[in-house]
């Protein structure tokens, strides 16, 4: 029988590039640089997507949406997240909560945290108080030109 609970973990990093929009958790943040990548570079939604896929032992985001495929160029990362949630439901599970940590030198996430949590909660179809979002600066790691996201999710077998 499939387990009652499943944990998932996702990680992603993207490099800052000048003169492109910065999108984190589906929210556009005012900044002079954005995150490069084949899609919209949304490091947080990518890590959430991979955590969900990992929890049900599905192929990862890179396998489902290969960067070599031109249809994902500039894609809204909510598309990837929705596909992962669809697969979670098809596997017979529902998302209980998620917790995340962002690591980036700038901009400050604190002033935007409530907006990001609200949007991610809507995308995931769970309550805002089930979305953890923490931000750290990359002290001593030498990754000031990147944004990194770590995400864990908990799934429960659907009734
Ligand atoms: Mg990514």
Backbone and ligand atoms as CSV (ligand in chain L), in Angstrom:
chain,resi,resn,atom,element,x,y,z
A,1,UNK,N,N,0.847,-1.201,0.000
A,1,UNK,CA,C,0.000,0.000,0.000
A,1,UNK,C,C,0.879,1.248,0.000
A,2,UNK,N,N,0.434,2.261,-0.697
A,2,UNK,CA,C,1.229,3.494,-0.753
A,2,UNK,C,C,1.230,4.179,0.610
A,3,UNK,N,N,2.348,4.818,0.949
A,3,UNK,CA,C,2.453,5.429,2.284
A,3,UNK,C,C,1.448,6.552,2.506
A,4,UNK,N,N,1.099,6.755,3.758
A,4,UNK,CA,C,0.164,7.818,4.144
A,4,UNK,C,C,0.765,9.204,3.893
A,5,UNK,N,N,2.055,9.336,4.188
A,5,UNK,CA,C,2.754,10.621,4.059
A,5,UNK,C,C,3.972,10.462,3.162
A,6,UNK,N,N,4.294,11.514,2.442
A,6,UNK,CA,C,5.525,11.532,1.655
A,6,UNK,C,C,6.175,12.902,1.802
A,7,UNK,N,N,7.504,12.921,1.947
A,7,UNK,CA,C,8.234,14.183,2.014
A,7,UNK,C,C,8.902,14.409,0.663
A,8,UNK,N,N,9.052,15.659,0.274
A,8,UNK,CA,C,9.765,15.992,-0.959
A,8,UNK,C,C,10.732,17.119,-0.697
A,9,UNK,N,N,11.816,17.139,-1.450
A,9,UNK,CA,C,12.828,18.182,-1.295
A,9,UNK,C,C,13.239,18.682,-2.672
A,10,UNK,N,N,13.319,19.987,-2.834
A,10,UNK,CA,C,13.743,20.571,-4.116
A,10,UNK,C,C,14.778,21.656,-3.897
A,11,UNK,N,N,15.658,21.774,-4.863
A,11,UNK,CA,C,16.731,22.784,-4.819
A,11,UNK,C,C,16.865,23.383,-6.202
A,12,UNK,N,N,17.145,24.682,-6.278
A,12,UNK,CA,C,17.459,25.284,-7.581
A,12,UNK,C,C,18.331,26.508,-7.377
A,13,UNK,N,N,19.059,26.874,-8.408
A,13,UNK,CA,C,19.825,28.116,-8.386
A,13,UNK,C,C,19.787,28.736,-9.770
A,14,UNK,N,N,19.770,30.049,-9.801
A,14,UNK,CA,C,19.844,30.788,-11.068
A,14,UNK,C,C,20.778,31.971,-10.890
A,15,UNK,N,N,21.463,32.329,-11.988
A,15,UNK,CA,C,22.403,33.439,-11.954
A,15,UNK,C,C,21.690,34.757,-12.276
A,16,UNK,N,N,22.067,35.816,-11.562
A,16,UNK,CA,C,21.532,37.143,-11.876
A,16,UNK,C,C,22.128,37.656,-13.185
A,17,UNK,N,N,21.260,38.230,-14.019
A,17,UNK,CA,C,21.689,38.852,-15.291
A,17,UNK,C,C,21.085,40.253,-15.343
A,18,UNK,N,N,21.831,41.185,-15.956
A,18,UNK,CA,C,21.311,42.553,-15.998
A,18,UNK,C,C,20.095,42.696,-16.919
A,19,UNK,N,N,19.257,43.670,-16.604
A,19,UNK,CA,C,18.193,44.135,-17.501
A,19,UNK,C,C,17.169,43.073,-17.895
A,20,UNK,N,N,16.901,42.128,-16.993
A,20,UNK,CA,C,15.751,41.227,-17.202
A,20,UNK,C,C,14.906,41.274,-15.923
A,21,UNK,N,N,13.607,40.970,-16.037
A,21,UNK,CA,C,12.754,41.054,-14.848
A,21,UNK,C,C,13.136,40.020,-13.786
A,22,UNK,N,N,12.990,40.404,-12.520
A,22,UNK,CA,C,13.232,39.469,-11.414
A,22,UNK,C,C,11.883,38.924,-10.941
A,23,UNK,N,N,11.687,37.617,-11.088
A,23,UNK,CA,C,10.427,36.982,-10.689
A,23,UNK,C,C,10.731,35.889,-9.677
A,24,UNK,N,N,10.155,36.028,-8.488
A,24,UNK,CA,C,10.354,35.034,-7.426
A,24,UNK,C,C,8.987,34.665,-6.851
A,25,UNK,N,N,8.660,33.401,-6.902
A,25,UNK,CA,C,7.356,32.946,-6.415
A,25,UNK,C,C,6.213,33.508,-7.238
A,26,UNK,N,N,6.476,33.793,-8.514
A,26,UNK,CA,C,5.451,34.318,-9.413
A,26,UNK,C,C,5.218,35.809,-9.263
A,27,UNK,N,N,6.015,36.467,-8.408
A,27,UNK,CA,C,5.861,37.899,-8.165
A,27,UNK,C,C,7.055,38.651,-8.765
A,28,UNK,N,N,6.761,39.690,-9.528
A,28,UNK,CA,C,7.813,40.508,-10.132
A,28,UNK,C,C,8.322,41.509,-9.090
A,29,UNK,N,N,9.612,41.463,-8.800
A,29,UNK,CA,C,10.203,42.342,-7.787
A,29,UNK,C,C,11.058,43.406,-8.472
A,30,UNK,N,N,10.968,44.631,-7.970
A,30,UNK,CA,C,11.766,45.720,-8.531
A,30,UNK,C,C,13.246,45.491,-8.192
A,31,UNK,N,N,14.087,45.389,-9.230
A,31,UNK,CA,C,15.516,45.164,-9.037
A,31,UNK,C,C,16.207,45.449,-10.367
A,32,UNK,N,N,17.508,45.771,-10.317
A,32,UNK,CA,C,18.198,46.093,-11.572
A,32,UNK,C,C,18.679,44.850,-12.324
A,33,UNK,N,N,18.499,43.668,-11.715
A,33,UNK,CA,C,18.882,42.407,-12.363
A,33,UNK,C,C,17.760,41.395,-12.170
A,34,UNK,N,N,17.734,40.417,-13.062
A,34,UNK,CA,C,16.782,39.326,-12.911
A,34,UNK,C,C,17.513,38.001,-12.980
A,35,UNK,N,N,16.766,36.902,-12.902
A,35,UNK,CA,C,17.394,35.587,-12.909
A,35,UNK,C,C,17.340,34.990,-14.316
A,36,UNK,N,N,18.522,34.670,-14.820
A,36,UNK,CA,C,18.623,34.091,-16.159
A,36,UNK,C,C,18.141,32.649,-16.146
A,37,UNK,N,N,17.845,32.162,-17.318
A,37,UNK,CA,C,17.382,30.773,-17.433
A,37,UNK,C,C,16.536,30.663,-18.670
A,38,UNK,N,N,16.193,29.436,-19.018
A,38,UNK,CA,C,15.436,29.239,-20.250
A,38,UNK,C,C,13.990,29.712,-20.086
A,39,UNK,N,N,13.417,29.468,-18.908
A,39,UNK,CA,C,12.048,29.928,-18.619
A,39,UNK,C,C,12.139,31.335,-18.027
A,40,UNK,N,N,11.182,31.700,-17.159
A,40,UNK,CA,C,11.239,33.020,-16.522
A,40,UNK,C,C,12.228,33.075,-15.356
A,41,UNK,N,N,12.932,31.958,-15.103
A,41,UNK,CA,C,13.998,31.937,-14.091
A,41,UNK,C,C,13.511,31.971,-12.649
A,42,UNK,N,N,12.265,31.577,-12.436
A,42,UNK,CA,C,11.687,31.665,-11.085
A,42,UNK,C,C,12.219,30.523,-10.203
A,43,UNK,N,N,13.293,30.842,-9.500
A,43,UNK,CA,C,14.043,29.849,-8.730
A,43,UNK,C,C,13.162,29.188,-7.657
A,44,UNK,N,N,12.257,29.952,-7.067
A,44,UNK,CA,C,11.412,29.403,-5.995
A,44,UNK,C,C,10.377,28.425,-6.563
A,45,UNK,N,N,9.697,28.813,-7.636
A,45,UNK,CA,C,8.703,27.900,-8.210
A,45,UNK,C,C,9.368,26.641,-8.770
A,46,UNK,N,N,10.595,26.771,-9.270
A,46,UNK,CA,C,11.302,25.585,-9.768
A,46,UNK,C,C,11.618,24.617,-8.626
A,47,UNK,N,N,12.059,25.161,-7.494
A,47,UNK,CA,C,12.397,24.289,-6.357
A,47,UNK,C,C,11.130,23.649,-5.775
A,48,UNK,N,N,10.019,24.397,-5.755
A,48,UNK,CA,C,8.748,23.817,-5.276
A,48,UNK,C,C,8.317,22.690,-6.214
A,49,UNK,N,N,8.412,22.949,-7.516
A,49,UNK,CA,C,8.033,21.944,-8.519
A,49,UNK,C,C,8.847,20.668,-8.327
A,50,UNK,N,N,10.155,20.816,-8.143
A,50,UNK,CA,C,11.010,19.635,-7.970
A,50,UNK,C,C,10.723,18.914,-6.652
A,51,UNK,N,N,10.385,19.667,-5.608
A,51,UNK,CA,C,10.044,19.037,-4.322
A,51,UNK,C,C,8.782,18.183,-4.472
A,52,UNK,N,N,7.789,18.719,-5.176
A,52,UNK,CA,C,6.536,17.977,-5.390
A,52,UNK,C,C,6.789,16.726,-6.229
A,53,UNK,N,N,7.565,16.887,-7.294
A,53,UNK,CA,C,7.856,15.745,-8.171
A,53,UNK,C,C,8.665,14.692,-7.423
A,54,UNK,N,N,9.624,15.156,-6.612
A,54,UNK,CA,C,10.450,14.228,-5.842
A,54,UNK,C,C,9.633,13.435,-4.828
A,55,UNK,N,N,8.646,14.094,-4.249
A,55,UNK,CA,C,7.826,13.441,-3.226
A,55,UNK,C,C,7.072,12.236,-3.772
A,56,UNK,N,N,6.721,12.278,-5.066
A,56,UNK,CA,C,6.009,11.135,-5.661
A,56,UNK,C,C,6.939,10.329,-6.576
A,57,UNK,N,N,8.251,10.588,-6.452
A,57,UNK,CA,C,9.263,9.860,-7.228
A,57,UNK,C,C,9.015,9.960,-8.734
A,58,UNK,N,N,8.544,11.137,-9.167
A,58,UNK,CA,C,8.333,11.403,-10.592
A,58,UNK,C,C,9.627,11.951,-11.196
A,59,UNK,N,N,9.738,11.975,-12.530
A,59,UNK,CA,C,10.918,12.604,-13.148
A,59,UNK,C,C,11.010,14.084,-12.751
A,60,UNK,N,N,12.226,14.634,-12.730
A,60,UNK,CA,C,12.386,16.009,-12.237
A,60,UNK,C,C,12.021,17.046,-13.299
A,61,UNK,N,N,12.073,18.314,-12.879
A,61,UNK,CA,C,11.620,19.421,-13.742
A,61,UNK,C,C,12.413,19.463,-15.058
A,62,UNK,N,N,13.702,19.156,-14.981
A,62,UNK,CA,C,14.536,19.192,-16.181
A,62,UNK,C,C,14.183,18.090,-17.170
A,63,UNK,N,N,13.691,16.965,-16.648
A,63,UNK,CA,C,13.290,15.850,-17.509
A,63,UNK,C,C,11.918,16.125,-18.133
A,64,UNK,N,N,11.023,16.742,-17.357
A,64,UNK,CA,C,9.667,17.009,-17.867
A,64,UNK,C,C,9.624,18.210,-18.803
A,65,UNK,N,N,10.484,19.202,-18.508
A,65,UNK,CA,C,10.474,20.445,-19.289
A,65,UNK,C,C,11.903,20.764,-19.717
A,66,UNK,N,N,12.462,19.997,-20.662
A,66,UNK,CA,C,13.885,20.152,-21.001
A,66,UNK,C,C,14.209,21.564,-21.514
A,67,UNK,N,N,15.301,22.173,-21.006
A,67,UNK,CA,C,15.699,23.503,-21.468
A,67,UNK,C,C,15.979,23.528,-22.972
A,68,UNK,N,N,16.220,22.348,-23.565
A,68,UNK,CA,C,16.490,22.283,-25.002
A,68,UNK,C,C,15.213,22.442,-25.825
A,69,UNK,N,N,14.047,22.355,-25.153
A,69,UNK,CA,C,12.770,22.440,-25.863
A,69,UNK,C,C,12.341,23.911,-25.969
A,70,UNK,N,N,12.279,24.440,-27.214
A,70,UNK,CA,C,12.003,25.875,-27.388
A,70,UNK,C,C,10.650,26.318,-26.826
A,71,UNK,N,N,9.712,25.373,-26.610
A,71,UNK,CA,C,8.396,25.804,-26.109
A,71,UNK,C,C,8.458,26.335,-24.671
A,72,UNK,N,N,9.569,26.047,-23.940
A,72,UNK,CA,C,9.679,26.519,-22.549
A,72,UNK,C,C,10.484,27.800,-22.443
A,73,UNK,N,N,10.899,28.363,-23.583
A,73,UNK,CA,C,11.670,29.609,-23.560
A,73,UNK,C,C,10.784,30.732,-23.019
A,74,UNK,N,N,11.240,31.358,-21.934
A,74,UNK,CA,C,10.489,32.464,-21.338
A,74,UNK,C,C,9.196,32.034,-20.660
A,75,UNK,N,N,9.004,30.721,-20.468
A,75,UNK,CA,C,7.741,30.206,-19.926
A,75,UNK,C,C,7.471,30.714,-18.515
A,76,UNK,N,N,6.188,30.912,-18.216
A,76,UNK,CA,C,5.731,31.206,-16.864
A,76,UNK,C,C,5.918,29.924,-16.045
A,77,UNK,N,N,6.715,29.985,-14.996
A,77,UNK,CA,C,7.035,28.772,-14.227
A,77,UNK,C,C,5.834,28.191,-13.507
A,78,UNK,N,N,4.736,28.957,-13.416
A,78,UNK,CA,C,3.507,28.412,-12.832
A,78,UNK,C,C,3.020,27.205,-13.641
A,79,UNK,N,N,3.354,27.171,-14.930
A,79,UNK,CA,C,2.995,26.027,-15.784
A,79,UNK,C,C,3.648,24.745,-15.252
A,80,UNK,N,N,4.913,24.839,-14.851
A,80,UNK,CA,C,5.645,23.673,-14.327
A,80,UNK,C,C,5.034,23.229,-12.990
A,81,UNK,N,N,4.730,24.226,-12.158
A,81,UNK,CA,C,4.157,23.928,-10.841
A,81,UNK,C,C,2.788,23.252,-10.987
A,82,UNK,N,N,1.974,23.762,-11.903
A,82,UNK,CA,C,0.637,23.166,-12.104
A,82,UNK,C,C,0.745,21.716,-12.564
A,83,UNK,N,N,1.700,21.438,-13.446
A,83,UNK,CA,C,1.891,20.061,-13.916
A,83,UNK,C,C,2.314,19.153,-12.750
A,84,UNK,N,N,3.197,19.656,-11.888
A,84,UNK,CA,C,3.634,18.859,-10.735
A,84,UNK,C,C,2.452,18.585,-9.802
A,85,UNK,N,N,1.611,19.607,-9.562
A,85,UNK,CA,C,0.440,19.422,-8.692
A,85,UNK,C,C,-0.548,18.427,-9.305
A,86,UNK,N,N,-0.665,18.456,-10.625
A,86,UNK,CA,C,-1.546,17.518,-11.328
A,86,UNK,C,C,-1.045,16.084,-11.126
A,87,UNK,N,N,0.282,15.925,-11.211
A,87,UNK,CA,C,0.869,14.591,-11.022
A,87,UNK,C,C,0.724,14.111,-9.574
A,88,UNK,N,N,0.840,15.048,-8.639
A,88,UNK,CA,C,0.655,14.707,-7.225
A,88,UNK,C,C,-0.774,14.192,-7.017
A,89,UNK,N,N,-1.754,14.911,-7.568
A,89,UNK,CA,C,-3.159,14.500,-7.431
A,89,UNK,C,C,-3.394,13.150,-8.107
A,90,UNK,N,N,-2.807,12.964,-9.293
A,90,UNK,CA,C,-2.978,11.700,-10.030
A,90,UNK,C,C,-2.371,10.528,-9.259
A,91,UNK,N,N,-1.321,10.816,-8.476
A,91,UNK,CA,C,-0.688,9.766,-7.678
A,91,UNK,C,C,-1.488,9.482,-6.405
A,92,UNK,N,N,-2.531,10.286,-6.154
A,92,UNK,CA,C,-3.395,10.041,-4.995
A,92,UNK,C,C,-2.991,10.808,-3.756
A,93,UNK,N,N,-2.270,11.922,-3.941
A,93,UNK,CA,C,-1.796,12.697,-2.786
A,93,UNK,C,C,-2.241,14.150,-2.861
A,94,UNK,N,N,-2.235,14.806,-1.698
A,94,UNK,CA,C,-2.516,16.238,-1.609
A,94,UNK,C,C,-1.395,16.903,-0.828
A,95,UNK,N,N,-1.072,18.129,-1.215
A,95,UNK,CA,C,-0.039,18.896,-0.525
A,95,UNK,C,C,-0.571,19.361,0.829
A,96,UNK,N,N,0.185,19.102,1.894
A,96,UNK,CA,C,-0.196,19.544,3.246
A,96,UNK,C,C,0.420,20.912,3.522
A,97,UNK,N,N,1.741,21.005,3.422
A,97,UNK,CA,C,2.425,22.288,3.623
A,97,UNK,C,C,3.763,22.281,2.906
A,98,UNK,N,N,4.324,23.453,2.739
A,98,UNK,CA,C,5.677,23.534,2.189
A,98,UNK,C,C,6.469,24.557,2.975
A,99,UNK,N,N,7.779,24.339,3.019
A,99,UNK,CA,C,8.684,25.282,3.670
A,99,UNK,C,C,9.823,25.581,2.711
A,100,UNK,N,N,10.254,26.832,2.675
A,100,UNK,CA,C,11.281,27.224,1.724
A,100,UNK,C,C,12.299,28.162,2.354
A,101,UNK,N,N,13.501,28.124,1.817
A,101,UNK,CA,C,14.544,29.089,2.166
A,101,UNK,C,C,15.140,29.632,0.884
A,102,UNK,N,N,15.148,30.949,0.753
A,102,UNK,CA,C,15.805,31.620,-0.364
A,102,UNK,C,C,17.136,32.146,0.126
A,103,UNK,N,N,18.167,32.042,-0.724
A,103,UNK,CA,C,19.475,32.587,-0.383
A,103,UNK,C,C,19.878,33.538,-1.502
A,104,UNK,N,N,19.929,34.825,-1.172
A,104,UNK,CA,C,20.333,35.818,-2.170
A,104,UNK,C,C,20.806,37.091,-1.472
A,105,UNK,N,N,21.750,37.774,-2.123
A,105,UNK,CA,C,22.333,38.982,-1.519
A,105,UNK,C,C,21.358,40.148,-1.592
A,106,UNK,N,N,20.612,40.252,-2.694
A,106,UNK,CA,C,19.675,41.357,-2.907
A,106,UNK,C,C,18.679,40.941,-3.986
A,107,UNK,N,N,17.480,41.505,-3.994
A,107,UNK,CA,C,16.947,42.482,-3.046
A,107,UNK,C,C,16.481,41.810,-1.754
A,108,UNK,N,N,16.142,42.621,-0.766
A,108,UNK,CA,C,15.593,42.103,0.490
A,108,UNK,C,C,14.235,41.464,0.206
A,109,UNK,N,N,14.014,40.264,0.707
A,109,UNK,CA,C,12.754,39.544,0.472
A,109,UNK,C,C,11.705,39.916,1.522
A,110,UNK,N,N,12.157,40.272,2.702
A,110,UNK,CA,C,11.240,40.572,3.809
A,110,UNK,C,C,10.013,41.414,3.427
A,111,UNK,N,N,10.238,42.582,2.779
A,111,UNK,CA,C,9.096,43.440,2.436
A,111,UNK,C,C,8.105,42.790,1.454
A,112,UNK,N,N,8.546,41.746,0.737
A,112,UNK,CA,C,7.696,41.093,-0.274
A,112,UNK,C,C,7.200,39.720,0.168
A,113,UNK,N,N,7.640,39.289,1.357
A,113,UNK,CA,C,7.379,37.904,1.774
A,113,UNK,C,C,5.880,37.596,1.836
A,114,UNK,N,N,5.091,38.527,2.366
A,114,UNK,CA,C,3.652,38.265,2.495
A,114,UNK,C,C,3.003,38.108,1.120
A,115,UNK,N,N,3.408,38.959,0.182
A,115,UNK,CA,C,2.860,38.895,-1.185
A,115,UNK,C,C,3.244,37.577,-1.859
A,116,UNK,N,N,4.496,37.183,-1.702
A,116,UNK,CA,C,4.967,35.942,-2.324
A,116,UNK,C,C,4.236,34.740,-1.710
A,117,UNK,N,N,4.126,34.726,-0.379
A,117,UNK,CA,C,3.455,33.597,0.296
A,117,UNK,C,C,2.008,33.479,-0.158
A,118,UNK,N,N,1.324,34.625,-0.269
A,118,UNK,CA,C,-0.081,34.628,-0.676
A,118,UNK,C,C,-0.215,34.046,-2.091
A,119,UNK,N,N,0.674,34.470,-2.980
A,119,UNK,CA,C,0.596,34.006,-4.370
A,119,UNK,C,C,0.929,32.512,-4.479
A,120,UNK,N,N,1.964,32.090,-3.764
A,120,UNK,CA,C,2.341,30.665,-3.801
A,120,UNK,C,C,1.216,29.805,-3.210
A,121,UNK,N,N,0.581,30.322,-2.145
A,121,UNK,CA,C,-0.543,29.592,-1.538
A,121,UNK,C,C,-1.674,29.414,-2.551
A,122,UNK,N,N,-1.960,30.475,-3.313
A,122,UNK,CA,C,-3.008,30.398,-4.348
A,122,UNK,C,C,-2.627,29.385,-5.424
A,123,UNK,N,N,-1.376,29.456,-5.881
A,123,UNK,CA,C,-0.925,28.522,-6.927
A,123,UNK,C,C,-1.024,27.071,-6.451
A,124,UNK,N,N,-0.697,26.854,-5.179
A,124,UNK,CA,C,-0.656,25.492,-4.634
A,124,UNK,C,C,-2.011,25.028,-4.103
A,125,UNK,N,N,-2.950,25.949,-3.946
A,125,UNK,CA,C,-4.265,25.582,-3.443
A,125,UNK,C,C,-4.264,25.195,-1.977
A,126,UNK,N,N,-3.361,25.797,-1.194
A,126,UNK,CA,C,-3.359,25.574,0.261
A,126,UNK,C,C,-3.331,26.927,0.968
A,127,UNK,N,N,-3.541,26.913,2.281
A,127,UNK,CA,C,-3.635,28.174,3.038
A,127,UNK,C,C,-2.269,28.842,3.171
A,128,UNK,N,N,-2.302,30.151,3.296
A,128,UNK,CA,C,-1.059,30.919,3.445
A,128,UNK,C,C,-0.232,30.477,4.641
A,129,UNK,N,N,-0.926,30.044,5.715
A,129,UNK,CA,C,-0.167,29.638,6.905
A,129,UNK,C,C,0.434,28.235,6.752
A,130,UNK,N,N,0.308,27.677,5.544
A,130,UNK,CA,C,0.976,26.405,5.228
A,130,UNK,C,C,2.138,26.625,4.263
A,131,UNK,N,N,2.506,27.900,4.051
A,131,UNK,CA,C,3.635,28.258,3.183
A,131,UNK,C,C,4.708,28.927,4.029
A,132,UNK,N,N,5.811,28.268,4.248
A,132,UNK,CA,C,6.940,28.872,4.963
A,132,UNK,C,C,7.868,29.531,3.959
A,133,UNK,N,N,8.329,30.734,4.256
A,133,UNK,CA,C,9.270,31.426,3.360
A,133,UNK,C,C,10.288,32.165,4.219
A,134,UNK,N,N,11.529,31.725,4.114
A,134,UNK,CA,C,12.611,32.359,4.858
A,134,UNK,C,C,13.647,32.850,3.855
A,135,UNK,N,N,14.312,33.947,4.165
A,135,UNK,CA,C,15.349,34.443,3.257
A,135,UNK,C,C,16.629,34.680,4.031
A,136,UNK,N,N,17.744,34.300,3.424
A,136,UNK,CA,C,19.061,34.457,4.032
A,136,UNK,C,C,19.970,35.146,3.020
A,137,UNK,N,N,20.982,35.841,3.528
A,137,UNK,CA,C,22.019,36.348,2.629
A,137,UNK,C,C,23.113,35.293,2.537
A,138,UNK,N,N,23.825,35.263,1.402
A,138,UNK,CA,C,24.792,34.166,1.181
A,138,UNK,C,C,26.131,34.375,1.882
A,139,UNK,N,N,26.082,34.645,3.182
A,139,UNK,CA,C,27.297,34.910,3.962
A,139,UNK,C,C,28.396,33.876,3.716
A,140,UNK,N,N,29.493,34.339,3.175
A,140,UNK,CA,C,30.673,33.482,3.069
A,140,UNK,C,C,30.607,32.390,2.027
A,141,UNK,N,N,29.576,32.383,1.201
A,141,UNK,CA,C,29.477,31.313,0.199
A,141,UNK,C,C,29.935,31.768,-1.182
A,142,UNK,N,N,30.136,33.082,-1.351
A,142,UNK,CA,C,30.598,33.582,-2.645
A,142,UNK,C,C,29.571,33.476,-3.752
A,143,UNK,N,N,28.283,33.441,-3.387
A,143,UNK,CA,C,27.239,33.283,-4.408
A,143,UNK,C,C,26.382,34.551,-4.510
A,144,UNK,N,N,27.034,35.724,-4.377
A,144,UNK,CA,C,26.278,36.982,-4.411
A,144,UNK,C,C,25.581,37.227,-5.746
A,145,UNK,N,N,26.051,36.583,-6.815
A,145,UNK,CA,C,25.412,36.812,-8.116
A,145,UNK,C,C,24.414,35.705,-8.476
A,146,UNK,N,N,23.935,34.996,-7.469
A,146,UNK,CA,C,22.960,33.936,-7.731
A,146,UNK,C,C,21.839,34.008,-6.711
A,147,UNK,N,N,20.709,33.434,-7.084
A,147,UNK,CA,C,19.627,33.202,-6.125
A,147,UNK,C,C,19.451,31.696,-6.021
A,148,UNK,N,N,19.330,31.221,-4.799
A,148,UNK,CA,C,19.237,29.785,-4.510
A,148,UNK,C,C,17.953,29.557,-3.732
A,149,UNK,N,N,17.275,28.453,-4.010
A,149,UNK,CA,C,16.069,28.118,-3.243
A,149,UNK,C,C,16.134,26.666,-2.792
A,150,UNK,N,N,15.791,26.444,-1.533
A,150,UNK,CA,C,15.627,25.094,-0.976
A,150,UNK,C,C,14.165,24.974,-0.548
A,151,UNK,N,N,13.530,23.865,-0.871
A,151,UNK,CA,C,12.115,23.690,-0.532
A,151,UNK,C,C,11.864,22.273,-0.044
A,152,UNK,N,N,11.093,22.142,1.029
A,152,UNK,CA,C,10.588,20.829,1.394
A,152,UNK,C,C,9.070,20.873,1.389
A,153,UNK,N,N,8.479,19.743,1.008
A,153,UNK,CA,C,7.014,19.646,0.985
A,153,UNK,C,C,6.593,18.380,1.728
A,154,UNK,N,N,5.371,18.432,2.265
A,154,UNK,CA,C,4.776,17.253,2.865
A,154,UNK,C,C,3.478,16.929,2.114
A,155,UNK,N,N,3.373,15.686,1.678
A,155,UNK,CA,C,2.151,15.228,1.016
A,155,UNK,C,C,1.436,14.218,1.900
A,156,UNK,N,N,0.111,14.241,1.806
A,156,UNK,CA,C,-0.711,13.275,2.543
A,156,UNK,C,C,-1.555,12.517,1.524
A,157,UNK,N,N,-1.733,11.220,1.754
A,157,UNK,CA,C,-2.568,10.429,0.864
A,157,UNK,C,C,-3.993,10.994,0.884
A,158,UNK,N,N,-4.544,11.230,-0.291
A,158,UNK,CA,C,-5.879,11.814,-0.372
A,158,UNK,C,C,-6.902,10.799,0.136
A,159,UNK,N,N,-7.944,11.315,0.773
A,159,UNK,CA,C,-8.952,10.441,1.380
A,159,UNK,C,C,-9.707,9.651,0.311
L,1,MG,MG,MG,15.538,26.513,-12.465
